[in-house]
Amino acid sequence: MDFRPIGILPVLSKLYSLVLHRLAVPFLEVSAKNQYAYKQGYQADEILFILRQLIEKHLEWKQVLASLHVVAGDIHKAFDWTDHRILLQRWHHARVPRILQAAWLRETRRQQTLVRQGTTESRAIQRRRSLIQGDPVSPALFCHAIDGPLQFFENVGQHRQWGLDLDGKRLGILLFADNWWILFDIGPPGSRDDGILDESPWPLVLDL
């Protein structure tokens, strides 16, 4: 038997995904200022340069940065927990043509799951979240999905004076895809409010 047609199916699937994303690229742009992944003119080493520069300023000129704290981590199972609704809301806001949205949704949600125990089998469970592992555009799709929550986080941080004060601007978070660094100093008691996520219209969860 000739298994070559079956063997090239994953390749065709990835090519189709790349074509869909290429058609949607003119409508999509990562707008969050502190996201350094999948943005033209931004590179991963810029985050290391920024962190090194802040640490050197803190050590040499403590009057510029009296206190510096950095918490690093990543978003737990970023691709697995990406909600399709958030991604589609982002695409709708960016005016991505509906035919492209429908084509991507069809390819993603047609993969279904069955639960079988003995002779009992469940109905097909359709995917409502998660990006396809191994898909070359999944990292870029994740960045588009998190762009809205990240912009909200940045705006609230500016309003509530979170993060580090750098010439009147507040720097509270840096991201490269699902890797993040939260920056803060120690302010006076009562200057912090832990209710940021309570006001968010986005179901954003930072799993520390």
PATORTOR-111156 format. One record per residue: x, y, z of N, C-alpha, C in turn; residue in one letter. Coordinates in steps of 0.02 Angstrom, whole numbers, padded with zeros to 5 digits, always signed. Layout:
! residues N
XYZXYZXYZA ...
//
This chain:
! residues 208
+00042-00060+00000+00000+00000+00000+00044+00063+00000M +00018+00114-00031+00055+00177-00035+00030+00224+00019D +00073+00237+00069+00053+00279+00125+00077+00351+00116F +00108+00366+00060+00134+00434+00051+00080+00488+00053R +00021+00478+00024-00031+00530+00030-00049+00545+00103P -00051+00493+00145-00067+00504+00216-00008+00539+00250I +00052+00521+00230+00112+00548+00263+00120+00623+00253G +00094+00649+00197+00104+00721+00185+00046+00763+00210I -00005+00732+00241-00062+00771+00266-00041+00823+00317L +00003+00807+00367+00024+00860+00414+00058+00919+00380P +00096+00904+00327+00130+00958+00291+00079+01002+00256V +00030+00972+00224-00022+01011+00190-00062+01053+00240L -00075+01024+00299-00112+01062+00350-00073+01123+00372S -00007+01116+00381+00034+01173+00402+00038+01226+00347K +00043+01203+00285+00045+01251+00230-00021+01290+00225L -00076+01255+00234-00142+01289+00232-00147+01340+00288Y -00123+01322+00348-00125+01368+00404-00082+01429+00390S -00024+01419+00360+00020+01475+00343-00013+01522+00292L -00047+01493+00243-00081+01533+00192-00136+01576+00224V -00176+01546+00268-00229+01583+00302-00200+01641+00343L -00146+01626+00379-00116+01678+00421-00085+01733+00378H -00054+01714+00322-00025+01764+00278-00078+01812+00250R -00137+01785+00236-00192+01827+00211-00219+01873+00266L -00214+01851+00329-00241+01891+00384-00190+01941+00411A -00126+01932+00396-00073+01975+00424-00085+02049+00411V -00107+02071+00351-00118+02143+00341-00168+02174+00390P -00211+02133+00420-00262+02160+00466-00240+02154+00539F -00186+02118+00551-00166+02104+00620-00102+02140+00638L -00101+02166+00697-00042+02199+00723-00042+02194+00798E +00013+02172+00826+00020+02169+00899+00031+02240+00924V -00018+02267+00960-00018+02337+00980+00013+02350+01049S +00016+02298+01090+00042+02308+01158+00115+02331+01154A +00131+02384+01190+00198+02414+01185+00252+02368+01212K +00237+02329+01263+00288+02290+01297+00290+02217+01276N +00258+02200+01219+00263+02133+01190+00316+02135+01136Q +00367+02093+01142+00424+02095+01097+00425+02037+01048Y +00374+01995+01048+00373+01937+01002+00329+01953+00942A +00351+01933+00884+00312+01938+00822+00291+02010+00807Y +00339+02056+00818+00328+02126+00800+00388+02148+00760K +00375+02181+00704+00429+02203+00661+00472+02254+00698Q +00538+02242+00695+00585+02287+00727+00599+02271+00800G +00568+02218+00827+00579+02199+00897+00614+02131+00899Y +00657+02121+00948+00694+02059+00955+00695+02037+01028Q +00708+01972+01037+00708+01944+01106+00764+01974+01148A +00822+01988+01118+00878+02012+01158+00866+02082+01185D +00816+02118+01158+00802+02185+01184+00778+02182+01257E +00741+02129+01275+00718+02122+01344+00778+02113+01390I +00826+02071+01370+00886+02062+01411+00924+02128+01418L +00927+02166+01365+00962+02231+01368+00926+02278+01416F +00860+02281+01413+00821+02325+01458+00831+02305+01530I +00826+02240+01545+00835+02217+01614+00905+02231+01639L +00955+02219+01598+01024+02233+01619+01034+02307+01632R +01005+02348+01588+01011+02421+01597+00978+02444+01661Q +00920+02417+01677+00885+02436+01739+00925+02415+01800L +00953+02354+01798+00992+02329+01855+01054+02372+01865I +01088+02390+01811+01148+02432+01816+01131+02501+01845E +01075+02530+01822+01054+02595+01849+01039+02591+01923K +01007+02535+01943+00990+02527+02013+01053+02520+02056H +01102+02483+02031+01162+02471+02070+01207+02533+02073L +01210+02570+02018+01257+02626+02014+01225+02692+02035E +01161+02702+02018+01127+02765+02034+01062+02750+02069W +01065+02735+02132+01004+02715+02168+00955+02771+02175K +00978+02833+02163+00930+02887+02165+00884+02885+02105Q +00904+02852+02051+00861+02845+01992+00810+02790+02003V +00833+02732+02027+00790+02676+02044+00805+02655+02115L +00768+02684+02162+00781+02670+02232+00767+02598+02250A +00721+02567+02214+00703+02497+02229+00685+02463+02163S +00710+02402+02154+00698+02366+02092+00685+02293+02108L +00627+02268+02086+00609+02198+02095+00584+02171+02029H +00606+02111+02013+00586+02079+01950+00560+02009+01965V +00501+01994+01940+00472+01927+01946+00465+01899+01875V +00495+01841+01864+00494+01811+01797+00453+01747+01797A +00422+01733+01740+00383+01671+01735+00355+01664+01665G +00310+01616+01657+00276+01610+01593+00203+01593+01607D +00162+01601+01555+00090+01587+01562+00080+01512+01557I +00049+01483+01607+00041+01411+01613+00001+01382+01555H +00031+01336+01518-00001+01303+01462-00034+01354+01416K +00007+01399+01391-00019+01456+01353-00059+01434+01293A -00033+01388+01253-00069+01368+01193-00132+01327+01210F -00127+01285+01261-00183+01242+01279-00243+01282+01305D -00230+01339+01338-00283+01376+01370-00305+01437+01330W -00280+01444+01268-00301+01501+01227-00374+01491+01205T -00417+01536+01227-00488+01531+01213-00502+01557+01142D -00537+01518+01102-00552+01538+01033-00594+01602+01031H -00636+01613+01081-00678+01673+01082-00636+01736+01086R -00584+01734+01128-00541+01792+01136-00504+01807+01071I -00480+01754+01038-00444+01763+00975-00491+01791+00921L -00552+01765+00918-00599+01788+00868-00622+01860+00882L -00628+01877+00946-00645+01946+00964-00590+01993+00940Q -00529+01972+00948-00471+02012+00926-00473+02020+00850R -00487+01966+00814-00490+01969+00742-00549+02012+00718W -00606+02006+00753-00664+02047+00735-00648+02121+00744H -00615+02138+00799-00596+02207+00813-00547+02232+00759H -00504+02188+00734-00455+02207+00683-00484+02205+00613A -00549+02187+00607-00584+02184+00543-00553+02132+00495R -00532+02076+00523-00510+02021+00480-00571+01994+00443V -00567+01983+00377-00625+01959+00340-00655+01896+00371P -00720+01893+00374-00754+01837+00407-00739+01771+00373R -00726+01772+00308-00712+01709+00274-00646+01678+00300I -00598+01721+00318-00535+01695+00347-00547+01670+00418L -00588+01706+00457-00604+01682+00524-00638+01614+00521Q -00687+01607+00475-00724+01545+00470-00679+01488+00447A -00632+01502+00401-00587+01450+00376-00542+01425+00432A -00515+01472+00472-00471+01451+00527-00511+01412+00580W -00572+01436+00595-00612+01402+00646-00631+01332+00623L -00645+01324+00559-00663+01257+00534-00605+01209+00542R -00545+01231+00524-00488+01187+00528-00469+01171+00600E -00481+01218+00645-00462+01207+00715-00513+01165+00752T -00577+01178+00741-00629+01145+00780-00653+01079+00750R -00631+01063+00691-00651+00999+00663-00617+00941+00699R -00564+00955+00736-00531+00904+00775-00571+00894+00839Q -00602+00837+00846-00646+00823+00901-00619+00766+00944Q -00647+00760+01004-00625+00710+01052-00684+00667+01073T -00671+00602+01080-00720+00555+01105-00694+00524+01169L -00737+00517+01218-00719+00485+01281-00754+00416+01282V -00714+00364+01291-00741+00296+01290-00722+00260+01354R -00771+00229+01385-00761+00189+01444-00799+00123+01436Q -00763+00070+01424-00795+00006+01410-00832+00009+01344G -00895-00004+01347-00937-00002+01287-00973+00064+01280T -00963+00109+01328-00997+00174+01327-00953+00226+01294T -00981+00263+01248-00943+00313+01212-00981+00380+01213E -00946+00432+01226-00978+00498+01230-00990+00526+01160S -01027+00580+01158-01035+00617+01096-00969+00654+01081R -00962+00673+01019-00901+00709+00999-00897+00776+01036A -00840+00789+01066-00828+00851+01103-00788+00898+01058I -00816+00954+01043-00784+01002+00998-00735+01046+01036Q -00682+01065+01003-00631+01108+01034-00658+01179+01040R -00654+01207+01100-00672+01277+01111-00612+01319+01131R -00558+01287+01145-00497+01322+01163-00438+01281+01140R -00379+01309+01147-00314+01279+01130-00297+01289+01057S -00233+01300+01045-00206+01306+00978-00173+01239+00960L -00165+01228+00896-00139+01164+00872-00064+01161+00885I -00042+01110+00922+00029+01101+00935+00064+01083+00870Q +00122+01114+00859+00160+01101+00799+00141+01146+00741G +00087+01183+00747+00067+01230+00695+00116+01289+00695D +00147+01305+00639+00198+01358+00639+00171+01428+00656P +00105+01438+00651+00077+01504+00665+00047+01508+00735V +00047+01453+00774+00017+01454+00841+00048+01507+00886S +00115+01516+00887+00143+01569+00930+00118+01638+00912P +00112+01652+00847+00087+01718+00826+00014+01726+00844A -00026+01672+00837-00097+01676+00856-00104+01689+00930L -00061+01658+00971-00064+01670+01043-00050+01743+01059F -00001+01773+01025+00015+01843+01037-00043+01888+01018C -00079+01871+00965-00138+01910+00947-00193+01902+00999H -00201+01842+01026-00253+01829+01076-00241+01867+01140A -00178+01872+01160-00162+01904+01225-00151+01979+01218I -00153+02004+01157-00139+02075+01146-00189+02120+01182D -00253+02103+01180-00304+02143+01214-00294+02145+01289G -00289+02087+01322-00277+02087+01395-00213+02123+01414P -00161+02116+01373-00098+02149+01389-00104+02225+01384L -00140+02250+01334-00150+02322+01329-00190+02348+01388Q -00239+02309+01411-00278+02329+01470-00232+02333+01531F -00190+02283+01539-00143+02281+01596-00097+02342+01594F -00071+02359+01534-00027+02416+01528-00063+02481+01544E -00124+02489+01520-00161+02552+01531-00178+02561+01605N -00200+02507+01638-00215+02512+01709-00152+02526+01749V -00096+02496+01728-00033+02508+01763-00012+02581+01759G -00023+02612+01700-00007+02683+01693-00052+02726+01738Q -00116+02708+01740-00164+02747+01778-00151+02742+01853H -00134+02682+01877-00125+02671+01948-00052+02675+01971R -00009+02696+01925+00061+02707+01943+00095+02642+01966Q +00083+02589+01929+00117+02526+01944+00183+02524+01907W +00227+02479+01929+00290+02469+01894+00342+02521+01913G +00391+02530+01869+00446+02576+01881+00432+02643+01847L +00449+02696+01881+00440+02763+01853+00502+02781+01812D +00494+02784+01746+00548+02801+01701+00529+02864+01662L +00552+02920+01688+00538+02985+01656+00464+02997+01646D +00425+02982+01697+00353+02995+01694+00311+02939+01666G +00343+02889+01636+00309+02831+01610+00321+02771+01656K +00269+02730+01663+00274+02672+01706+00288+02609+01665R +00339+02572+01684+00356+02509+01652+00341+02454+01702L +00288+02415+01689+00267+02365+01737+00275+02293+01714G +00280+02283+01648+00284+02214+01624+00319+02213+01556I +00357+02160+01544+00388+02146+01480+00368+02075+01460L +00354+02065+01396+00335+01998+01373+00371+01980+01309L +00388+01916+01303+00407+01887+01239+00364+01825+01230F +00311+01832+01191+00261+01779+01182+00230+01764+01251A +00238+01703+01277+00207+01685+01341+00255+01692+01400D +00315+01718+01389+00363+01730+01443+00357+01802+01467N +00353+01812+01532+00342+01880+01558+00389+01896+01615W +00402+01961+01622+00441+01989+01677+00401+02047+01706W +00381+02042+01769+00345+02096+01802+00395+02137+01843I +00393+02203+01834+00440+02248+01866+00402+02293+01914L +00430+02303+01973+00397+02347+02021+00447+02371+02073F +00428+02425+02106+00466+02450+02163+00420+02448+02224D +00447+02463+02281+00408+02461+02343+00387+02532+02360I +00322+02546+02354+00296+02612+02367+00270+02618+02439G +00239+02673+02456+00212+02681+02523+00155+02633+02536P +00142+02616+02599+00087+02570+02616+00020+02595+02588P -00019+02550+02562-00085+02568+02536-00084+02597+02466G -00025+02599+02435-00021+02627+02367-00039+02576+02314S -00046+02513+02333-00061+02461+02284-00134+02438+02292R -00164+02420+02237-00232+02394+02237-00231+02328+02201D -00250+02274+02234-00247+02207+02205-00308+02191+02162D -00352+02239+02148-00414+02224+02113-00411+02236+02038G -00352+02235+02008-00347+02252+01937-00388+02204+01894I -00383+02139+01907-00416+02091+01864-00492+02091+01874L -00515+02117+01931-00587+02120+01943-00622+02167+01895D -00586+02217+01869-00616+02266+01825-00607+02247+01751E -00569+02195+01738-00552+02179+01669-00610+02145+01633S -00626+02166+01571-00677+02131+01532-00649+02068+01500P -00584+02057+01507-00552+01998+01477-00540+01946+01530W -00551+01882+01515-00537+01829+01564-00462+01814+01566P -00424+01862+01589-00351+01855+01590-00330+01825+01657L -00291+01772+01654-00266+01739+01714-00191+01733+01709V -00154+01761+01757-00083+01752+01761-00069+01697+01812L -00047+01640+01789-00034+01583+01832+00039+01587+01854D +00050+01610+01915+00118+01618+01939+00145+01552+01965L 
//
